[in-house]
Amino acid sequence: MLSPATGPTDLHNRVDVLVKRWLDERQSLIVLMMALGDDNRRQLDPTPLPERLQSFCQVLMDYVSAGHFEIYDELLAEAEAHGSRNLAEGQRLFQRLQSTLDAIIRFNDLYEDPEDEELLANLPHELSELGLVLENRFELEDRMIALLHSPAGAGIPA
């Protein structure tokens, strides 16, 4: 959790730095995922597919962990500190984000150590399914950020 802030603007700015760094990580995750699903890129990249898949799984789990154990808590704490009227909705969004975890963990468990050719043959389908889950998750995260972190949502005058 963040160290105590001296005022609403300071708290907002600190959370803003965390959120921006996390959204940069999201962009890296998307780029890695797109590269895994791109047949042309797979043929050009000399790194073996199992290694790239392991790297992707690591970034995926780091991103999800940062959301659950840092970002969401900070967003909710910021909204609570500022008496945001959106806190209850933010908590509902957090619960909905929890529901995406099973599919993400399943993908990670399948592919964190991929050596089975049959499993790798099913990768395009699995990436497609994961992509739908992540799309839903990103939409929920964006709504949570807008509700709890925007100046008006965090109780800070715009």
NORWO-V273395 format. One record per residue. N is the residue number from 1. PSI is psi in whole degrees, 0 to 359 (999 if undefined). Layout:
n->[N	N]
psi->[PSI	PSI]
This chain:
n->[1	2	3	4	5	6	7	8	9	10	11	12	13	14	15	16	17	18	19	20	21	22	23	24	25	26	27	28	29	30	31	32	33	34	35	36	37	38	39	40	41	42	43	44	45	46	47	48	49	50	51	52	53	54	55	56	57	58	59	60	61	62	63	64	65	66	67	68	69	70	71	72	73	74	75	76	77	78	79	80	81	82	83	84	85	86	87	88	89	90	91	92	93	94	95	96	97	98	99	100	101	102	103	104	105	106	107	108	109	110	111	112	113	114	115	116	117	118	119	120	121	122	123	124	125	126	127	128	129	130	131	132	133	134	135	136	137	138	139	140	141	142	143	144	145	146	147	148	149	150	151	152	153	154	155	156	157	158]
psi->[155	153	157	139	158	344	174	321	320	314	314	315	321	315	324	318	315	313	316	318	318	320	330	320	322	316	319	319	315	317	315	319	317	321	324	327	356	109	319	317	322	323	330	334	122	346	128	143	315	324	318	323	318	317	316	315	322	315	318	310	325	316	311	317	316	319	309	327	2	296	307	318	317	319	315	320	321	314	319	318	329	7	36	137	352	4	314	318	322	321	324	319	320	316	322	326	325	325	343	348	319	313	322	315	321	313	313	316	323	320	4	338	67	114	342	119	322	319	316	329	334	2	314	317	314	321	321	314	316	321	320	319	315	323	314	316	315	321	316	318	317	320	320	317	313	320	316	341	340	151	316	320	329	2	19	132	134	999]
